[in-house]
Amino acid sequence: MNWGSWHEFLNMGGYGRYVWGAYGVVAIAVAIEIAGLRARLARARRSSIGGRARRNAASAP
């Protein structure tokens, strides 16, 4: 397709609200997923470090 201006491109023949809305929803979902993955990774790292410290303390005389 060939648009004559940025306004026509963003409007997408009258469907711009739906197209850009869908992109927005996907971007928000991806951001939430990334934030969740980072939180789970941090929690796993903390529990791994804490588990090592507890094991080392238990085995020390």
Contacts in CASP RR format, 6 or more apart in sequence:
PFRMAT RR
TARGET T0000
AUTHOR 0000-0000-0000
METHOD contacts of the structure
MODEL  1
MNWGSWHEFLNMGGYGRYVWGAYGVVAIAVAIEIAGLRARLARARRSSIG
GRARRNAASAP
3 9 0 8 1.000
10 16 0 8 1.000
10 20 0 8 1.000
12 19 0 8 1.000
12 20 0 8 1.000
END
